[in-house]
């Protein structure tokens, strides 16, 4: 059986996808009994040599030659961004074609319309490559752990931020130095905002949480904080306390409410996920039956992400082969759910505080007094070096506290005349000591 494929977008991921479709064609056919035929590739640039031997007549600058071709069964959208990607996907669906995409930003923000359209037309929409590159985490949540009630997910799902934090941790360099090297090595874009400010991770978390808990796509309700405010000083203090700092995407189901948050997080250095360094990704999923599971690998790049794209194409090809149309197991497109997204002010966590406070008697008691007034108890204190009468760093690690109380307490502390700079606050995950 032959399945015709059209690819829109011949950049990094598109090149990896095309290479796999062409070079592993016989392997795929042997494993599935389906022959995937790359009928057309559309891109504005068809002159640049990608180092791939493309059959004659396959390349075009006109995406409509894919969208309007009745022989093409699966359309692969790999151009990214919102438009014209959304328009291409909706037109492909309207034409009754199955779609595969790696476009997490589009699905997280505009996905409701897209998934509803796919359901109406009874076609499949594959998006494994939209989260964590070559790690099959969408399949894990959607299929492998279907028998479980998912309790929580913690993800290191942005390789750029993980590389920067790893560089800062290992070499003691500051954020700007680590970012510059990430850009020089091609791990960060010229404009790295989506990566370093947590937006890319938030898009991916939106999709995972919707699948895990059956909630509507909730990107607008998600709390997002990036890593640009993390300093080498905070990384050193974290290490002294037995922690590492990672940009984590976190979702938890607690008492009928779903937490959705992306932010720098201190996690115990002996946890497996804290050992995931460089540009690698990891997703830690806890289910009520399976317990703790960890999925680890390359989260970006032409071949890892291309591998996920082709895996989706193969899944759809098998459905076509077996006469199964559509994919109605996309629960998160609905709006009927008893679960609510918990406001960030209501979450509970442990906290790391770094105050810049004058080194004089009574300062710690003033700070701890305000924390006590807001039901925040101190687990440990670090003060390195003394400069009587001058400002020095004072680090506190708390027991579990409510976010709203923490923000109110810190606002009050920052107004004290003995505190000379804005307090650094980092949330802490791990077992309560």
C-alpha positions as CSV (number, residue, x, y, z in Angstrom):
1,X,0.0,0.0,0.0
2,X,1.2,3.5,-0.9
3,X,0.6,6.6,1.2
4,X,1.5,9.9,-0.5
5,X,3.0,12.6,1.6
6,X,3.5,16.4,1.0
7,X,5.8,18.4,3.2
8,X,5.4,22.2,3.6
9,X,8.6,23.7,5.0
10,X,12.1,22.5,4.1
11,X,14.1,24.1,6.9
12,X,15.9,22.3,9.7
13,X,13.1,19.9,10.7
14,X,11.8,19.6,7.2
15,X,15.2,18.5,6.0
16,X,15.4,15.9,8.7
17,X,12.0,14.6,7.9
18,X,12.7,14.4,4.2
19,X,16.0,12.7,4.8
20,X,14.3,10.0,7.0
21,X,11.4,9.5,4.5
22,X,13.9,8.9,1.6
23,X,16.8,7.1,3.3
24,X,14.7,4.9,5.6
25,X,11.9,4.2,3.1
26,X,12.6,0.5,2.8
27,X,13.0,0.1,6.6
28,X,9.6,1.7,7.1
29,X,8.0,-0.4,4.4
30,X,9.5,-3.6,5.9
31,X,8.2,-2.8,9.4
32,X,4.7,-1.6,8.4
33,X,3.9,-3.0,5.0
34,X,3.2,0.6,3.9
35,X,5.2,2.5,1.4
36,X,5.5,6.2,2.2
37,X,5.9,8.2,-1.0
38,X,7.3,11.7,-0.7
39,X,5.3,13.3,-3.5
40,X,5.9,17.0,-3.0
41,X,8.0,19.5,-0.9
42,X,7.0,23.1,-0.8
43,X,9.3,25.9,0.5
44,X,10.0,29.5,-0.6
45,X,13.7,28.5,-0.9
46,X,14.2,25.5,-3.2
47,X,17.7,26.6,-4.4
48,X,19.7,26.0,-1.3
49,X,21.4,22.6,-1.2
50,X,20.3,20.7,1.9
51,X,22.7,17.8,1.1
52,X,19.7,15.5,0.2
53,X,19.1,13.9,-3.2
54,X,15.6,15.1,-4.0
55,X,13.8,13.3,-6.9
56,X,13.1,15.6,-9.9
57,X,9.8,17.4,-9.8
58,X,9.3,17.1,-6.1
59,X,10.3,20.6,-5.0
60,X,7.9,23.6,-5.5
61,X,7.5,27.1,-4.1
62,X,3.7,26.8,-4.2
63,X,2.1,25.1,-1.2
64,X,-1.2,24.9,-2.9
65,X,0.2,22.2,-5.1
66,X,0.2,20.0,-2.0
67,X,-3.1,21.3,-0.5
68,X,-5.0,20.9,-3.8
69,X,-3.5,17.5,-4.9
70,X,-6.2,14.8,-4.4
71,X,-3.5,12.1,-4.4
72,X,-1.7,13.4,-1.3
73,X,-2.9,11.7,1.8
74,X,-0.9,13.3,4.5
75,X,0.2,17.0,4.7
76,X,3.2,17.8,7.0
77,X,3.4,21.4,8.2
78,X,6.9,22.4,9.3
79,X,7.1,26.2,8.6
80,X,6.3,27.2,12.2
81,X,4.7,30.4,13.4
82,X,1.0,31.1,13.4
83,X,0.2,32.3,9.8
84,X,0.3,31.0,7.1
85,X,0.8,27.7,9.0
86,X,-2.7,27.8,10.5
87,X,-4.3,28.6,7.1
88,X,-2.4,25.7,5.4
89,X,-3.4,23.2,8.1
90,X,-7.1,24.2,8.0
91,X,-7.1,24.0,4.2
92,X,-5.5,20.6,4.3
93,X,-8.1,19.4,6.9
94,X,-10.9,20.8,4.9
95,X,-9.7,18.9,1.9
96,X,-9.9,15.7,3.9
97,X,-6.2,15.3,4.3
98,X,-4.5,14.0,7.5
99,X,-2.0,16.5,9.0
100,X,1.2,16.2,10.9
101,X,2.9,19.2,12.5
102,X,5.7,20.2,14.9
103,X,4.1,23.6,15.6
104,X,3.6,23.8,19.3
105,X,3.1,27.6,19.4
106,X,0.2,27.3,16.9
107,X,-1.4,24.3,18.7
108,X,-1.1,25.9,22.1
109,X,-2.7,29.2,21.1
110,X,-5.0,28.3,18.2
111,X,-5.4,24.5,18.7
112,X,-9.0,24.4,19.7
113,X,-10.2,25.5,16.2
114,X,-7.7,23.2,14.5
115,X,-8.6,20.0,16.5
116,X,-12.3,20.7,16.3
117,X,-11.9,21.0,12.5
118,X,-10.0,17.7,12.3
119,X,-12.7,16.0,14.3
120,X,-15.5,17.3,12.1
121,X,-13.7,16.1,9.0
122,X,-12.7,12.8,10.7
123,X,-9.0,13.2,9.9
124,X,-6.0,12.6,12.1
125,X,-3.7,15.4,13.4
126,X,-0.3,14.2,14.6
127,X,1.8,16.5,16.8
128,X,4.4,14.3,18.5
129,X,7.2,16.5,17.3
130,X,5.7,19.6,18.9
131,X,7.0,18.5,22.4
132,X,10.5,17.4,23.3
133,X,11.8,16.6,19.8
134,X,12.6,12.9,19.4
135,X,11.3,11.9,22.9
136,X,7.9,10.2,22.3
137,X,6.2,11.9,25.2
138,X,2.9,12.6,23.5
139,X,2.5,8.9,22.7
140,X,3.5,8.1,26.3
141,X,0.8,10.3,27.8
142,X,-1.8,9.6,25.2
143,X,-1.3,5.9,24.8
144,X,1.4,4.3,27.0
145,X,-0.1,5.6,30.3
146,X,-3.7,5.6,29.3
147,X,-4.6,3.3,32.2
148,X,-3.2,5.8,34.7
149,X,-4.5,8.8,36.4
150,X,-1.7,11.2,35.7
151,X,-0.7,12.9,39.0
152,X,2.1,15.2,37.8
153,X,4.5,16.1,35.0
154,X,7.9,17.9,35.3
155,X,9.7,18.7,32.1
156,X,13.0,20.1,31.0
157,X,11.7,20.8,27.6
158,X,13.8,23.7,26.2
159,X,17.4,22.8,25.3
160,X,18.5,26.4,25.0
161,X,17.7,27.3,28.6
162,X,19.0,24.0,29.8
163,X,22.3,24.6,28.0
164,X,22.6,28.1,29.5
165,X,21.9,26.9,33.0
166,X,24.3,24.0,32.6
167,X,27.1,26.3,31.4
168,X,26.5,28.7,34.4
169,X,26.5,25.7,36.8
170,X,29.6,24.0,35.5
171,X,31.8,27.0,34.7
172,X,30.4,29.8,37.0
173,X,29.9,32.2,34.1
174,X,27.1,34.7,34.1
175,X,23.9,34.5,32.1
176,X,24.9,36.9,29.3
177,X,28.1,35.0,28.7
178,X,26.4,31.6,28.6
179,X,23.7,33.0,26.3
180,X,26.3,34.4,23.9
181,X,28.0,31.0,23.6
182,X,24.7,29.3,23.1
183,X,24.0,31.6,20.2
184,X,27.5,31.1,18.8
185,X,27.1,27.3,18.9
186,X,23.6,27.5,17.2
187,X,21.7,26.5,20.3
188,X,20.0,29.8,20.7
189,X,18.3,32.1,18.1
190,X,19.5,35.7,17.5
191,X,16.3,36.6,19.3
192,X,16.2,34.0,22.1
193,X,13.1,35.4,23.9
194,X,10.8,32.4,23.4
195,X,13.5,30.1,24.9
196,X,14.9,32.1,27.8
197,X,11.7,33.6,28.9
198,X,9.9,30.2,29.1
199,X,7.4,30.8,26.3
200,X,8.5,27.8,24.3
201,X,8.2,25.6,27.3
202,X,4.8,27.0,28.1
203,X,3.5,26.1,24.6
204,X,4.7,22.5,25.1
205,X,3.3,22.3,28.7
206,X,-0.1,23.5,27.4
207,X,-0.3,20.4,25.1
208,X,1.0,17.9,27.7
209,X,-1.4,19.1,30.4
210,X,-4.4,19.0,28.1
211,X,-3.6,15.5,27.2
212,X,-2.8,14.4,30.7
213,X,-5.8,15.9,32.4
214,X,-8.4,16.3,29.7
215,X,-8.6,20.0,30.2
216,X,-9.0,22.6,27.4
217,X,-5.9,24.2,26.0
218,X,-5.0,26.7,28.7
219,X,-2.0,28.6,27.6
220,X,-3.5,31.9,28.7
221,X,-3.9,30.6,32.2
222,X,-0.4,29.3,32.5
223,X,2.2,31.1,34.7
224,X,5.5,31.8,32.9
225,X,8.8,33.0,34.2
226,X,12.1,32.7,32.4
227,X,15.8,32.3,33.4
228,X,17.2,35.7,32.5
229,X,17.1,36.8,36.2
230,X,19.2,33.8,37.4
231,X,22.7,34.7,38.5
232,X,25.8,32.6,39.2
233,X,25.5,33.6,42.8
234,X,22.1,31.9,43.1
235,X,23.5,28.8,41.4
236,X,26.3,28.7,43.9
237,X,23.9,29.1,46.9
238,X,21.7,26.4,45.4
239,X,24.6,24.0,45.2
240,X,25.5,24.8,48.8
241,X,22.0,23.8,49.8
242,X,22.2,20.6,47.7
243,X,20.1,21.7,44.7
244,X,20.5,22.5,41.0
245,X,18.5,25.2,39.2
246,X,16.5,24.1,36.1
247,X,13.8,25.7,34.0
248,X,10.9,23.4,34.7
249,X,7.5,23.1,33.1
250,X,5.3,21.7,35.9
251,X,1.7,20.5,35.9
252,X,0.1,18.7,38.8
253,X,-3.4,17.6,39.7
254,X,-4.2,18.4,43.3
255,X,-7.7,18.2,44.8
256,X,-9.4,18.8,41.5
257,X,-7.2,21.7,40.4
258,X,-4.5,21.7,37.8
259,X,-1.3,23.6,38.4
260,X,0.3,25.0,35.2
261,X,3.6,26.8,35.6
262,X,6.9,27.3,33.9
263,X,9.7,28.9,36.0
264,X,13.3,28.4,37.3
265,X,13.1,25.7,39.9
266,X,15.5,24.3,42.5
267,X,15.5,20.6,42.6
268,X,17.7,18.2,44.7
269,X,20.9,17.5,42.9
270,X,20.5,13.7,43.5
271,X,17.2,13.6,41.5
272,X,17.6,12.0,38.1
273,X,16.0,15.0,36.3
274,X,18.6,17.3,37.8
275,X,21.3,15.4,36.1
276,X,19.9,16.2,32.6
277,X,22.4,18.7,31.2
278,X,23.3,20.5,28.1
279,X,20.8,20.7,25.3
280,X,19.1,17.5,26.3
281,X,15.4,17.3,27.4
282,X,13.7,15.1,30.0
283,X,10.1,14.6,31.0
284,X,9.2,13.1,34.3
285,X,5.7,11.7,34.5
286,X,4.0,10.3,37.6
287,X,1.0,8.0,37.2
288,X,-1.1,6.4,40.0
289,X,-0.5,2.9,38.7
290,X,2.9,3.1,37.0
291,X,4.5,5.4,39.6
292,X,7.5,7.5,38.5
293,X,8.7,7.4,34.9
294,X,11.4,9.4,33.1
295,X,11.8,10.0,29.4
296,X,15.1,11.5,28.2
297,X,16.8,12.4,24.9
298,X,17.4,15.1,22.4
299,X,14.6,17.7,22.4
300,X,15.5,19.4,19.1
301,X,17.4,19.1,15.9
302,X,16.7,18.0,12.4
303,X,16.9,14.2,12.8
304,X,15.4,13.7,16.3
305,X,12.5,16.0,15.6
306,X,12.2,14.5,12.1
307,X,12.0,11.1,13.6
308,X,9.0,12.2,15.6
309,X,7.3,13.7,12.5
310,X,7.8,10.5,10.5
311,X,6.5,8.4,13.4
312,X,3.3,10.4,13.2
313,X,3.1,9.8,9.5
314,X,3.6,6.1,10.0
315,X,0.8,6.0,12.7
316,X,-1.6,7.7,10.3
317,X,-0.5,5.4,7.4
318,X,-1.3,2.4,9.6
319,X,-4.8,3.8,10.3
320,X,-5.4,4.3,6.6
321,X,-4.1,0.8,5.9
322,X,-6.5,-0.6,8.5
323,X,-9.4,1.4,7.4
324,X,-9.5,3.5,10.6
325,X,-10.4,7.1,9.9
326,X,-9.8,10.0,12.2
327,X,-8.6,10.2,15.8
328,X,-11.3,11.1,18.3
329,X,-9.1,10.6,21.4
330,X,-8.3,14.3,21.5
331,X,-10.1,15.1,24.8
332,X,-8.6,18.4,25.4
333,X,-10.5,20.2,22.5
334,X,-13.6,20.0,24.7
335,X,-14.6,22.6,27.2
336,X,-16.6,20.4,29.6
337,X,-14.4,19.5,32.6
338,X,-14.8,19.7,36.3
339,X,-11.1,20.5,36.7
340,X,-9.9,24.1,37.1
341,X,-6.6,25.7,36.5
342,X,-5.2,26.8,39.9
343,X,-4.2,30.5,40.0
344,X,-0.4,30.9,40.7
345,X,-1.2,32.7,44.0
346,X,-2.8,29.5,45.3
347,X,0.0,27.0,44.7
348,X,2.1,25.7,47.5
349,X,5.8,25.2,47.3
350,X,9.1,25.5,49.2
351,X,11.0,28.7,48.4
352,X,14.5,30.0,48.1
353,X,15.0,33.7,49.0
354,X,18.1,35.8,48.5
355,X,17.9,39.1,50.3
356,X,20.4,41.9,49.9
357,X,20.4,43.1,53.5
358,X,22.6,45.3,55.6
359,X,24.9,43.4,57.9
360,X,23.7,44.7,61.3
361,X,22.1,43.2,64.4
362,X,18.3,42.6,64.2
363,X,18.0,42.3,60.4
364,X,17.3,38.6,60.3
365,X,14.7,38.9,63.1
366,X,12.9,41.7,61.1
367,X,12.8,39.5,58.0
368,X,11.9,36.3,59.8
369,X,9.2,38.3,61.7
370,X,7.5,39.3,58.5
371,X,7.8,35.8,57.1
372,X,6.2,34.5,60.2
373,X,3.3,37.0,59.9
374,X,2.5,35.4,56.5
375,X,2.8,31.8,57.7
376,X,6.2,31.2,56.1
377,X,8.6,29.1,58.2
378,X,12.3,29.0,57.7
379,X,14.1,25.6,57.0
380,X,17.7,26.9,56.7
381,X,19.8,30.1,56.5
382,X,23.1,30.9,54.7
383,X,25.1,34.1,55.2
384,X,28.6,33.9,53.8
385,X,31.1,36.6,54.7
386,X,30.5,39.7,56.9
387,X,30.7,43.3,56.0
388,X,29.4,45.2,59.0
389,X,27.1,48.0,58.0
390,X,27.2,47.0,54.3
391,X,24.8,45.0,52.2
392,X,25.4,41.3,52.0
393,X,23.5,38.3,50.6
394,X,21.3,36.5,53.1
395,X,19.8,33.3,51.8
396,X,16.8,31.5,53.3
397,X,15.2,28.2,52.4
398,X,11.6,27.8,53.5
399,X,9.2,25.0,54.3
400,X,6.1,24.7,52.2
401,X,4.2,28.0,51.9
402,X,1.5,29.5,49.8
403,X,2.6,31.7,46.8
404,X,0.2,34.5,47.6
405,X,1.6,34.8,51.2
406,X,5.2,34.7,49.8
407,X,4.5,37.5,47.4
408,X,2.9,39.7,50.0
409,X,5.7,39.0,52.5
410,X,8.5,39.8,50.0
411,X,6.8,43.0,48.9
412,X,6.8,44.1,52.6
413,X,10.4,43.0,53.2
414,X,11.6,44.8,50.1
415,X,10.3,48.0,51.6
416,X,12.5,47.7,54.7
417,X,15.3,50.2,55.0
418,X,17.7,47.4,55.8
419,X,17.1,45.7,52.4
420,X,18.9,47.4,49.5
421,X,17.8,45.4,46.5
422,X,14.9,43.4,45.2
423,X,14.7,40.0,46.7
424,X,15.4,37.0,44.5
425,X,12.7,34.3,44.8
426,X,13.1,30.8,43.3
427,X,10.5,28.0,43.8
428,X,11.8,24.7,45.2
429,X,10.5,21.2,44.3
430,X,11.4,18.0,46.1
431,X,10.6,16.2,49.3
432,X,9.9,18.4,52.3
433,X,12.7,18.0,54.8
